[in-house]
Amino acid sequence: MSAITPLMPRQKVPSLSFPLVGGGTWSLADQTAENFTMIVFFRGMHCPMCSKQLKDLEAKIDDFAKRGVNVVAVSSDTEERAIESKETWNLPHLDLGYGLSLDKAREWGLYISTSKGETSTGHEEPAMFSEPGLFIVRPDGTLYFGSVQTMPFARPAFAELLGALDFVIAKNYPARGEVIDHTKA
């Protein structure tokens, strides 16, 4: 059994890099966002909720850019499945990564599920894959916001995140949940 360790606000996040659909490699270490980098971990091509979420993100990608936020989405899908997702979900502007290892998913505190067979989309789930997560990382590589889920439902709403980012940026609002040992705080 591999343990899940949550990432802590105001602490460095693990390294992260992966290939992108269309070529190249995305690396967190190479990001030069003005304010934040947002990483959306999604289940994969088989997931209808992922399609809905990433289509919404595609529609708001310019809104995040206006706020100085770099955006990427990644799954443990193969290159072929990722290409199909990018094309069939119509995601021309979203950087879409693939090949996330389950070990790396665990490093980021993500939950892992096993296949239950074919989904409502008509696609077979991979033998194992990570469940959704969304992380907003400061330019210094520390965690600002994190959301990890055990299920594909009820993900953070991008419209709400955009409103929150307006407040956060204007007020220089600190990352919360930063207490590591509450017995010594």
C-alpha positions, 0 to 999 in steps of 0.5 A: 500500500502506498500512503497518501500524504496531503500537500501543505499550503505554503510548502513546496509542491513536488516536481512535475513534468509530462509530455503535452499533446502536440509535442513538447514537455510541460514542467512546473519548474519552467513556469513563469506565471505572474501570479499562479500556475493552476494544475488540473489533474483529471481522470482521463478520456473515459470520464464524462465529468472530465470532458465537461470540466475541461470544456469549461476551463477551455472557455475560461482560459483567457480569463485565467491568463488575464489574472496572470495564471498559467493553466495545464491539465493532465491525466495518466492517459496514453498519448493516443487517448489524450489526443482523442480527448483534446480533439473530441472535447474541442480543447484547442487552447488548453495545454493537455498533458498525458502519461502521469505516473500513478507514483507521481499522482500519489506524490501529489496526494491524489486518490487512485481507482481501478477500472469498473469497465466501460463508462457512459461515454463508451470508453473503457476505463484504464486498469488504474487511474488517478481521481481529480485534483486541482492545485494552484501553485505560487511562482516560488513553487509553494502550494496556494490552493489544493482540492483532491477528490475521491469521486469524479463529481462536485469539482471546484467551479472555475467561475468561482475560482476566477472570482476568488483569484480577483480577491486574492490578488487584490488583497494579497490574501495568504494561503490558508490551512498552513498549520502543520502541527496544531498541537505546537502552534 
